[in-house]
Amino acid sequence: MYPILFKVFDHPITTFGVMVMLGVVAASLWLGTALRRLGVEQRDAVGDLVTATLISGFLGARILYLIIHPEAYHGVLSIVALWEGGIVSYGGFFGGALGGVWFARRHKMSIARLGDAMLPALALGQAFGRVGCLLVGDDYGKPWDGPWAVTFPALEGGLIPPHLVGVPLHPSQIYLSLMNLAIFGITAWMFARRKFDGQVLAATMVLYAVGRFGIEYTRGDDVERGFLGSLSTAQWWSLGTAVLAALLFLRFRSRGRLAEAAA
């Protein structure tokens, strides 16, 4: 675990921040190619889309965290106080979708069509971001004495609780990173072969929901995640996302068949 790479005037440059930026770059490169496939040729299109989704995504991730943990709210400024820590990825996904809707309206694109390009990019970016979580000790797993267990030392900037320092844990962050990488590979392959607009969007949502639901059982940061009954809040979001994805898939497929019949 290497939480801090170096400091600039006593301000730490974290490995998590670096990995997030690498994820943004990788996702942007994919989006550039994908948008050109969709006929979007404007030079600033990728920059507009990435900026919009980053802003709305981080706000969504922070707002959902504050809903789950209202004790962290101490005024309007806490909504944008990302430096205090505390974001929820599902909030980021749905918040980022609002940025995508803005872009689609501006460029007169179908939201389903744009989603086919955006969702694989989000998965790719998450694959980098979850490695960043590992490097700072965030989103850690349950104690587990398995063959690929990881241990974390006590380092400045690390997020592992003191009682888990040196304890073998599930590498939940790596599970999530590999899951997102696999989702990107599958959906990028689907993108070039999709039968109707929205097919890749719905498939990405289902794959993420199923994978995230299962990996949640390996997570050890119960207080940070929050629970409702026997399931974590992320698992409830996963169930809702899977249902929404199934409904969207049926709707998009029906539209695709109508478009074929009218052609």
N, C-alpha and C positions, 0 to 999 in steps of 0.2 A: 504494500500500500504506500503510495506516494501522494499525499494530499496536496502538498505545495511544491511546485516546481522551483520557484524563486520569488523574490520580492522586489518590487519597484517602489522605492521611497517608502518602505515598510508596508506597502500594499501587496498582499499575497496574490500570486498568479497560480490558481489552482489547476490541478490536472482535470478536474471535472469540467471547468470552463473551457480548457483547451480541447477536450474531447467533444464537447457540445459544438464548438466552432468547427471542428473537423467534420462532425456530422452534418452541419449546415452546408459546408462546402460540398460534401459528397451528395447530399440531397439536391443541391442546386444544380450540380452537373447532370444528375439524372433528369431533373425537371426540364433543363434546357433541351435535352434530346427528346423527351416525351412531348413537350409543348410543340416542338417543330413537327413531330409526327401528327399532331392534332391541327396543324396549319397555323399556329401562332408564330409569327415571324418577327414581331416587334423586338428591337434590341433590348429594351428595358423590361420586357415582360417577366423574366425570371426574377429580376431584382424586385419588381413590384409585388409579385406573388410571395416571395420569401419574406420580404419586409412585413407585408400584411399578416401573413400567417404566424410569423415570429411574435409580433406584438400581441395579436389576439390570442395566440396560443399560450404565451407565458402568463397573460392576464387570466385566461381561463383556468390554467393550472393553479395559479395562486388563489383565485376566488374559490375554487372547489376545496382547496386545502383549508381555507378559512371557514368554509361551511362545515367541514368535518371537524375542525378544531377551532371553534369560536373563541376559545381563550386566547388565541394568538392575535385576535383583532383588537387593535388599540387606536382606531381612528381610520379615516379614509386613506392616509398615507400607507397604512399597512398593506393595502391592496397591491401597491406597486413596490413594496419593500422586499424585493427578491433577495437582497443581500442578507436578510434575516433567515433565509432558508425556508423550506416548506412549500413544495409544489406537488400536484397530483397529475400523473400522466394523462388520465382520462379527461381531466379538465382541459389539459393542453390540446388533446385531439379535437374535442368538440369546440373549444375556443378557436383553435386554428381553422376549423371548418368555416367559421364566420368570416375570417380573412379570405378564404377561398370563395365564399359566396360573393363577397365584394368584388373580387377579381373577375369572377365569371360574369357578373352583371356589367362590369366596365367593358369587358371584351366581347360581350354578347355571346357567351358560350353557355352550353348546357352545363348545369352543375354536376350532373352525373358524368358527363364527358370529362370535365376537368378533374373530378374525383378519381377517375381511373389513372390519371397521371400523378395526382398528389399523394394518394395513400401509399403506394410503394415507396415514394420518397420519404414519407414520414417513418416508415418501418426502417429504411436504411439509416436515417438520422438517429433513430432510437438505438440501433445496433452500436453506434459509436458512443452515444450518451450513457448507455448502461455500463460500458467499460469504464467510463468516468466515475460512475457510482461505485464500482469496485475499487478504484484507485483512492477514493476518499472514505471508503467504508460506509457508504450510504446504502439503504435498501438491503441490509445484510440478511443472511439466512439463519435458520435454526441451528442449534448445536447438532453436529452430525459427525461421527467418526468414520466416514467413508473414505474410499480411495482417492477422491479428488476434493476432499475438504480443504478449506482455506483458513488461515489464521491471520489476525491483524494485530500489529504492535500498537503501542500507545505513542502516537506522533502528533505534533502540532497540526491542527486543522482536521484531524481524523474524526469521524463521526461514530465510531464504534463505542458503545457504552463501556465503562471501566470494567464491569463484571464479565464482559465477553472478550477482553483483550487476551490473546493467546489461546482462546478456545476454538477448536476446530468447528467450522460452520459450513452449512450448505453454500456453495457459490451461486446464490440466487441471481446475482447481477449477471453472471456469465450465462446462466440459463436464459435469462431475458434477452441478452445480447444475441445469443445463437438463435433463439426463437425469432427475433426480428430479422436477422440475416436470412433465415430460411424463408420467412414470409416475403421478404423482398425478392429473393430468387424465384419463388413460385409466381408471385404476382407480376414481376417484370416479364417473365415468360408468357404469362397470360395476356399482358398488355398488347403484345404484338399479334395475338391470336384471338382477341375478344370478339364475341359475336354481336354484342350490343353495348351501348353506352351505359355505364354503371355496373357492368359485370365485375370489373376488377375492384371497384370501390367496395361492393358488397362482399366479395370474397376476402378482401383484406380485413374487413371488420370481423367477419366470422373467424378467420384464422387467428387474429389477435385475441379475440374474446376467449376462444377455447384454450389457447396456449396460456394466456394470462391467468385464467381461472385455475388451471392445474398448478402452475408455478407458485401461485399464492400459498399453497400448502407447505412450501419449503421456506417461506419468509419468516424471519424472527422478529421483525420490528412491529409487533402487534399494536403498541400504543400509537405509533406514528400513522399507521394505516387506518385505524378505526374499525370497529366491528358493529354489525347489526345482526343480532342473533348469533348463529354459528358461522356465518360467512363474513369475510372482510368486506369493506365498502367497495374495494376493487372487484371482488367477485360478484357483488350485486350489479355493479356497472357492467361487468362482462356478460352477465345474463341478459341485461337490458340491451346491450349492444348486439348480442347474437340475435335476439328477437327482432330488433330494428333492422339488422342486416338482412334477415330472411324476408321481411316485408318489403324492403327496398329492392331486393333481388327479384321478387315476383312482379313488382311494379315496373322495374326497368325492363325485365324480359318481355312483359306484355307490351310496353311501348315499342320495343325493338321489333316484335312480330307485327304490330300495326304498321310500323314504318316500312317493313319489308312488303307487306301486302299492298301498301299504297304506292310503292315504287314501280 
